[in-house]
Amino acid sequence: MAGQFCTFGSFQCASWGTIGFKRRVAPIFGVKMELENQISEEKYAADISSIKEAETRIKPFIHKTPVLSSESLNTLSGKRLFFKSELFQKGGAFKIRGACNAVFSLDDAQAAKGVVTHSSGNHAAALALAANLRGIAAYIVIPKNAPKCKVENVMRYGGQVIWSEATMQSRESTAAKVLQETGAVLLHPYNDRRIISGQGTIALELLEQAPQVDTIIVPISGGGLISGMALAAKSINPAIRVIAAEPTGANDAAQSKAAGKRIILPHTNTIADGLRAFLGDLTWPIVRDLVDDVITVDDKEIIEATKLCYEILKVAVEPSGAIGLAAVLSDSFKNNLAWKDCNHIGIVLSGGNIDLGVLWDSFKK
Ligand SMILES: Cc1ncc(COP(=O)(O)O)c(C=O)c1O
């Protein structure tokens, strides 16, 4: 049955207290290697404690999003799929989790000066909303080519829009000027401990709602979402597979994993406008060590998966949010040896903010 809400048993957690463990990392598409991982703050920007703290901090301000299932999509994929539906989150994307965690971590003196970021997408709107909830100013530097609906969201939530050119250089220099003038706190969209910890709370919820999940597929861009989720999920269950889904036209994570070092691409080209950023120096070590593999899919596959979400799940997802389903249905996933071991798959439907005209045009192609 399409669009069914799942009700699952209570959270089964091995041990919240245990944060270090020895694990074997066996990348699905890459070279096998043994790694001794201590999932601790000393090694990574966040850990299970900071994620649990974030959970408590943001709980009053966010939705616990539902996990949807569809027998039709189970049949199509040959797996049992659990859609963690963050498109129903406040602001229409998971980003409010990190933004709220960061904004509500500030002391009163810091908060009084407001917050600033440069973003063309969901982080911008989420930060405006989080700042609004705390009653402080949000200065949002937005490039002129940002999607219309995402700019409207920023304005709807009371963010002060400052326009920049589309280049990263212009975004950064405009944000630096705002910082200097206001003394506000800069909150990066993903390369920040507070943001990573907030996004990690999705994994805590998902594993409570669907404890049978053995694999989690997460969209990747700057890597804040998957870093938080991998830290949380693997601290609870080291055997869980965490797989990134990335557009072929912005595949810096796949290239970085293959090269063993962070790669920045000269340009990107994908319909998934939320997935065009590059890994940061805080997210890369987590992706390098804890993400088991990266599946890349082209825009045609992403659009097809977006359509399936509308037609079968009945949810208004944006292409960046539908990429996890595209990955599950892709040939590269099906042809891989590890495929047979992935039976209960959690997929993060990460957001639902899209200009309908753009979506409609993509469906017609
Ligand atoms: C809808 C959506 N999904 C996924 C992502 C990727 O998140 P991250 O940059 O933390 O990897 C973004 C980032 O903007 C997004 O907007």
The ligand as an ORCA input file, in Angstrom:
! r2SCAN-3c Opt
* xyz 0 1
  C      17.493     18.492      0.401
  C      18.936     18.291      0.730
  N      19.391     17.033      0.876
  C      20.680     16.775      1.180
  C      21.594     17.810      1.352
  C      23.015     17.466      1.664
  O      23.397     17.845      2.953
  P      24.926     18.003      3.310
  O      25.430     19.259      2.632
  O      24.960     18.121      4.783
  O      25.626     16.802      2.777
  C      21.165     19.143      1.221
  C      22.091     20.246      1.398
  O      21.803     21.397      1.172
  C      19.796     19.393      0.906
  O      19.320     20.647      0.775
*
